[in-house]
Amino acid sequence: VITCPAGITVECIGDVPVPDISTVTATDNCTVNPTITFVSDVSDGNTCPEVITRTYQAEDECGNVSTCTQTITIDDTIPPVITCPAGITVECIGDVPVPDISAVTATDNCTVNPTITFVSDVSDGNTCPEVITRTYQAEDDCGNISTCTQTITIDDTIPPVITCPAGLTVECAGDVPAPDISAVTATDNCTVNPTITFVSDVSDGGNCPQNITRTFQAEDECGNISTCTQTITIDDTIPPEITCPTGITVECFGDVPAPDISAVPATDNCGIVTITHLSDISDGGTCPQEITRTYQAEDECGNVSTCTQTITIDDTIPPVITCPAGITVECAGD
């Protein structure tokens, strides 16, 4: 009579104990100590679980043989241990690295090289930051699966690079061009087309010249903002155009008309012109005498131009003379 050990279940093929006849008992009606031997391990050919039937036999001194079997079940139920790469933070969606199973490690109690696969990238749907949960899995030969996750944070913190137009100088306030965002360039590390807007025109309060600081800004999709400025100088350097009345000739000094700024037209490229009478200068002559009358036009920036009118005094009319009335006398001596 032979008795085998009770059946056992182990995780891995390497956990199957070696045959041990000391765990087998045998008794016989005649032979005191029957001979116990290990016969065979026979697998059922399955996996997960695999069942091995282990057979022992006992033989008495007369060659009578009996056998018993022990069932050894191999069933791996422990999933692998998997380790994902550490979480990372990147600036742009384009900076997110592609999944890389070579960066994932996995070990298993039975399988030497568990199969590692990329499972998914799942976004939290937010922006600035957006968090992507990247999942990998490891599977052993028995289909036991474990997963790990890597957190990838996308957070653009770098503002755009913005370039304003070069500064310019104009003559008049009316020559200042309207703000033009098409003249501003902006690039960003993430956003293809940052939004460009006009911010303000701020004057320094000066006059002739006056400096205006024009500010533009560029904003990316994460709200990062940068600004640039353009200096516009208003400096009127062009004097007015002034036209004096044509020259005149009068008979007498008293006929010289008083200066009349209303008879002097003047225009300016920018704005208001002030006309003044500067002087009447005689050449000191007589018959004729020439007076040079000068007018001046001045614009708001102090640019001045002058013109002259020549007034000639030339008396060409002889006097009117009257003799006494005729008389009659008596003698030549009278």
C-alpha positions, 0 to 999 in steps of 0.5 A: 500500500503506497501513499503519495503526498497531497496535491499542491499548487505553485505559482511558477514552473521553477516552484515545482519541488523535486521528487522526494521519495521521503514524502511517500509512505508504503507498507506491505504484508510481508516486506518490512520496507518496500522499495519506493521510487519516483516514476515520472512527472507527466504534464497535461500540456496546458498553461495557466494552469498546467497540471503535472501528475507525479507518480511514485511506485512501491515494490516488495521483495517479490516484485509486486508493484503499486503506484500513487500519484501527486497532482502539482498545479502550476498557476501564476496568479501574480501580475508583473511589477511595472514602473513607468517613467517619471512625470514630465512638464513640456511647453507645447503639445508638439514637445510631448514625446512619443510613447516609448516602452523601452523607458518602462521596466517590468519584472514578474515572479515567473515570466522572464520578460513580461510583454510591455505595451502602450495603452493610451494617452488621456487628456484632462481636457484643460489648457494651460496646463493640460495634463495627459495621463499616459498608461502602459501595461505589462502582461506575463505569460499567464495573462496577468496584467498590471498597469502604470501611468506617467503624467505629462503636463503641457504648460506654455510659460514662454511669451511670444517674441514681438517686433514693432515697426521702426520709429518714424518722424512726421511733420504734422499730427495729421501725418501720424499713421493709424495703428497697423497690426499688419506691420507688427510681427510675432512668433511663439514657441507653441502658438502658430499665430499669436494674437496681435493687438494695438494697446495705446498711443501715449504722448510725452506732452512735448511740442516741436518735437512731440514724441508718441510711444505706440505700444502693441502686444502679442498674446499666445493661446496660454495668455502669455503676453509680450509688448513692443513699442514704436516711437513716432516723433512729430516735428514740424520743420517746414516754414509757412508759405507767405505772399505779400501784396504787389508793390505800389507807387504813391505820390506822397508820404501821406498816401502810404497805406497802413500795414494790413495783415489781412491782405497777406495770405499764408498757408502752412503744412500743419496748421495755424499761421500767425501773420505779423507786420515786421517793419517799414524800412526806407532807402533814404531817397527822395523823389523817389523814396522806396519803402520796403514793408516786411511781413512775417508768417510763423507756424505753431512750431516757430518756423518763420518765413517773410515776404516784402512789399515795395512802396515807392513814393514819387511825386510827379505832379507839379504845383498849382500856382496862381498869379495876382490879378492884372492892374493899371498904373499911371507911370512907369515909376508906379 
